[in-house]
Amino acid sequence: MGFPVTAPLLPLFIKLAGRRVLLVGGGRMAAARARQLAGVGARVVVVAPEVREEVAALAAELHRRPFRDGDLDGAWLAVAAATPAVNREVARAAEARRLLVNAVDDPEQATAYTGGVVRRGDATVVVSTGGRAPALAGLLREALDALLPAGAGVWVDLAEAERRAWRRDRVPLPDRRPLLLRALGERYGADAPEEPPPPRGLVSLVGAGPGDPGLLTRRAAHRLRHADVVLHDALLQPGVLELAPAALRVPVGKRAGRPGASQRAIERLLVRAARRGKRVVRLKCGDPFVLGRGGEEALALAAAGVPFEVVPGVSSAVAAPALAGIPVTHRGLASGFAVLSGHAEAAFGPIVDGIAPGSLTLVVLMGLQARAAVSARLLARGWPAATPAAVLLDASGPGAFTWRGTLAGLAEAALPPDRAALPGTLVVGAVAALSLAPPLGSADAGPSRHAAASGT
């Protein structure tokens, strides 16, 4: 079954976040669609006898077999990226269900087409040739990308605020555009020229800091603004990714107990994108070289001959305590600190056993599930049961929470059940009893606001 390629098209923007999208195919064209779908949060279900690793890494469900009509059940959209014969089969089954189908490089089987996309935050421009000339659509997209100002995304916020005022004041529609143009000129017309874009084919290993977009470095924000591709961790706040308006955003984060992209697959994606001349950002929580496997990625890029740079970020090892008012060092209390990963007791146990009781501040990243083991080993090593301890959740994020208590009470720390999946940091040592954060509601409290609980 074919559809007229030259029929007039109705442009639409579709919300696919959390919704099932069937992707039939596992090769190169399927990989491109998988990245796009994953980048908008779709629940990608892949069906194909043979599937590339990069496609498998992005799939919420993976079925290594031929397509069946029943695979369309529950789907909001179908994407056919297989052979022409299979694409025809998918299109026929989708038509029978009145389900739109995007057939990659096979416009006769398609009822939905993608286009060349230019993003600046919520300002999105799409170029389409109706499926007839995708290469031309790509060239037009690149031209628009070069012309559209990098700051256009933040214009949306101003325009939205102005619109509310216009509606309140009943400003006539013909008068609104000149008013908006003047407001934009007043707000953004005097911006100083920024650093030039990074060279193409460069991979930037960027630290995103503890989460709040305002805590990124200027270089990190600059690299995101000019990125073509962003491979990002799972625990980032949404506002951080909005700083990469024109980029293809690929989630590759690993969450405890859940499947994720393998480290080798991530490294291959970085190398492949850079060799295609893309400006690539590998966006990692905290600092890329602090328990973030950034070193492995740097070695893989060096071995492949791909140019890369490191853009440091503020590690949660110091940021999370600081935002809760806990200095990791303090005169008379602690002159040093140790940072450990709480992923595996076999790794952190010997280190904990070797630390003299009370000799320094102990900071455990990703340590929520390990707090009982950490507490038991420290107590067995001779640390006093009354040693101050703290659990810090979602540092700088909307769910920020601080529990304060003692080492003896750490294992049973009462944490909000609705925040169990948030990133957590443990702090053990005399400094955990300090609370030096600005008071709630003060002018400079900012992202350091924490809900707090205490325990014994």
ChimeraX attribute file (.defattr): number of C-alpha atoms within 10 A of each C-alpha:
attribute: neighborCount
match mode: 1-to-1
recipient: residues
	/A:1	13
	/A:2	13
	/A:3	12
	/A:4	11
	/A:5	17
	/A:6	12
	/A:7	8
	/A:8	8
	/A:9	13
	/A:10	6
	/A:11	13
	/A:12	8
	/A:13	7
	/A:14	7
	/A:15	10
	/A:16	17
	/A:17	14
	/A:18	12
	/A:19	15
	/A:20	21
	/A:21	24
	/A:22	26
	/A:23	33
	/A:24	28
	/A:25	31
	/A:26	24
	/A:27	17
	/A:28	15
	/A:29	15
	/A:30	24
	/A:31	22
	/A:32	15
	/A:33	21
	/A:34	29
	/A:35	23
	/A:36	16
	/A:37	23
	/A:38	23
	/A:39	18
	/A:40	17
	/A:41	18
	/A:42	21
	/A:43	21
	/A:44	28
	/A:45	22
	/A:46	28
	/A:47	25
	/A:48	20
	/A:49	13
	/A:50	14
	/A:51	21
	/A:52	15
	/A:53	18
	/A:54	23
	/A:55	25
	/A:56	24
	/A:57	22
	/A:58	25
	/A:59	25
	/A:60	16
	/A:61	14
	/A:62	18
	/A:63	17
	/A:64	14
	/A:65	14
	/A:66	12
	/A:67	21
	/A:68	12
	/A:69	13
	/A:70	8
	/A:71	18
	/A:72	21
	/A:73	12
	/A:74	11
	/A:75	18
	/A:76	15
	/A:77	18
	/A:78	27
	/A:79	28
	/A:80	28
	/A:81	26
	/A:82	25
	/A:83	13
	/A:84	16
	/A:85	9
	/A:86	16
	/A:87	26
	/A:88	20
	/A:89	18
	/A:90	30
	/A:91	27
	/A:92	18
	/A:93	20
	/A:94	22
	/A:95	16
	/A:96	10
	/A:97	12
	/A:98	9
	/A:99	18
	/A:100	18
	/A:101	25
	/A:102	24
	/A:103	27
	/A:104	24
	/A:105	18
	/A:106	19
	/A:107	20
	/A:108	19
	/A:109	25
	/A:110	28
	/A:111	20
	/A:112	21
	/A:113	19
	/A:114	19
	/A:115	17
	/A:116	20
	/A:117	20
	/A:118	22
	/A:119	20
	/A:120	24
	/A:121	22
	/A:122	14
	/A:123	14
	/A:124	14
	/A:125	16
	/A:126	17
	/A:127	19
	/A:128	20
	/A:129	19
	/A:130	18
	/A:131	22
	/A:132	15
	/A:133	12
	/A:134	17
	/A:135	12
	/A:136	14
	/A:137	21
	/A:138	17
	/A:139	13
	/A:140	18
	/A:141	20
	/A:142	14
	/A:143	12
	/A:144	17
	/A:145	18
	/A:146	11
	/A:147	9
	/A:148	14
	/A:149	10
	/A:150	19
	/A:151	15
	/A:152	18
	/A:153	21
	/A:154	16
	/A:155	18
	/A:156	15
	/A:157	13
	/A:158	14
	/A:159	18
	/A:160	11
	/A:161	10
	/A:162	16
	/A:163	15
	/A:164	11
	/A:165	12
	/A:166	16
	/A:167	11
	/A:168	9
	/A:169	9
	/A:170	9
	/A:171	13
	/A:172	9
	/A:173	9
	/A:174	8
	/A:175	10
	/A:176	15
	/A:177	11
	/A:178	10
	/A:179	15
	/A:180	16
	/A:181	11
	/A:182	12
	/A:183	16
	/A:184	15
	/A:185	12
	/A:186	10
	/A:187	11
	/A:188	13
	/A:189	10
	/A:190	8
	/A:191	9
	/A:192	7
	/A:193	6
	/A:194	7
	/A:195	9
	/A:196	8
	/A:197	12
	/A:198	15
	/A:199	12
	/A:200	16
	/A:201	21
	/A:202	22
	/A:203	29
	/A:204	24
	/A:205	27
	/A:206	29
	/A:207	28
	/A:208	33
	/A:209	28
	/A:210	29
	/A:211	27
	/A:212	20
	/A:213	20
	/A:214	15
	/A:215	18
	/A:216	21
	/A:217	17
	/A:218	11
	/A:219	14
	/A:220	23
	/A:221	20
	/A:222	19
	/A:223	25
	/A:224	27
	/A:225	21
	/A:226	21
	/A:227	27
	/A:228	22
	/A:229	24
	/A:230	26
	/A:231	23
	/A:232	21
	/A:233	18
	/A:234	15
	/A:235	18
	/A:236	21
	/A:237	18
	/A:238	11
	/A:239	13
	/A:240	18
	/A:241	20
	/A:242	20
	/A:243	24
	/A:244	26
	/A:245	24
	/A:246	25
	/A:247	26
	/A:248	23
	/A:249	24
	/A:250	22
	/A:251	22
	/A:252	23
	/A:253	21
	/A:254	15
	/A:255	13
	/A:256	10
	/A:257	6
	/A:258	7
	/A:259	13
	/A:260	18
	/A:261	18
	/A:262	15
	/A:263	15
	/A:264	14
	/A:265	17
	/A:266	20
	/A:267	18
	/A:268	18
	/A:269	17
	/A:270	27
	/A:271	25
	/A:272	15
	/A:273	17
	/A:274	23
	/A:275	18
	/A:276	10
	/A:277	13
	/A:278	20
	/A:279	25
	/A:280	29
	/A:281	30
	/A:282	27
	/A:283	31
	/A:284	28
	/A:285	25
	/A:286	26
	/A:287	25
	/A:288	26
	/A:289	21
	/A:290	22
	/A:291	17
	/A:292	16
	/A:293	13
	/A:294	20
	/A:295	15
	/A:296	14
	/A:297	23
	/A:298	22
	/A:299	12
	/A:300	17
	/A:301	19
	/A:302	13
	/A:303	10
	/A:304	14
	/A:305	11
	/A:306	17
	/A:307	17
	/A:308	18
	/A:309	12
	/A:310	18
	/A:311	21
	/A:312	21
	/A:313	25
	/A:314	21
	/A:315	21
	/A:316	28
	/A:317	25
	/A:318	19
	/A:319	22
	/A:320	33
	/A:321	26
	/A:322	17
	/A:323	26
	/A:324	30
	/A:325	22
	/A:326	22
	/A:327	20
	/A:328	27
	/A:329	17
	/A:330	14
	/A:331	7
	/A:332	8
	/A:333	15
	/A:334	17
	/A:335	12
	/A:336	12
	/A:337	17
	/A:338	14
	/A:339	17
	/A:340	20
	/A:341	17
	/A:342	24
	/A:343	16
	/A:344	12
	/A:345	15
	/A:346	9
	/A:347	12
	/A:348	18
	/A:349	16
	/A:350	11
	/A:351	12
	/A:352	19
	/A:353	16
	/A:354	10
	/A:355	15
	/A:356	12
	/A:357	17
	/A:358	17
	/A:359	15
	/A:360	20
	/A:361	25
	/A:362	24
	/A:363	27
	/A:364	25
	/A:365	24
	/A:366	20
	/A:367	23
	/A:368	25
	/A:369	15
	/A:370	19
	/A:371	22
	/A:372	17
	/A:373	18
	/A:374	25
	/A:375	22
	/A:376	15
	/A:377	17
	/A:378	23
	/A:379	17
	/A:380	11
	/A:381	15
	/A:382	12
	/A:383	20
	/A:384	15
	/A:385	15
	/A:386	14
	/A:387	20
	/A:388	22
	/A:389	29
	/A:390	29
	/A:391	30
	/A:392	27
	/A:393	28
	/A:394	24
	/A:395	29
	/A:396	26
	/A:397	20
	/A:398	15
	/A:399	16
	/A:400	23
	/A:401	23
	/A:402	25
	/A:403	23
	/A:404	24
	/A:405	21
	/A:406	25
	/A:407	28
	/A:408	22
	/A:409	22
	/A:410	28
	/A:411	17
	/A:412	12
	/A:413	23
	/A:414	14
	/A:415	18
	/A:416	12
	/A:417	7
	/A:418	8
	/A:419	14
	/A:420	12
	/A:421	13
	/A:422	17
	/A:423	21
	/A:424	24
	/A:425	25
	/A:426	29
	/A:427	29
	/A:428	27
	/A:429	26
	/A:430	24
	/A:431	26
	/A:432	25
	/A:433	18
	/A:434	14
	/A:435	16
	/A:436	12
	/A:437	18
	/A:438	16
	/A:439	14
	/A:440	13
	/A:441	9
	/A:442	9
	/A:443	8
	/A:444	12
	/A:445	14
	/A:446	14
	/A:447	17
	/A:448	22
	/A:449	25
	/A:450	25
	/A:451	15
	/A:452	14
	/A:453	16
	/A:454	16
	/A:455	15
	/A:456	15
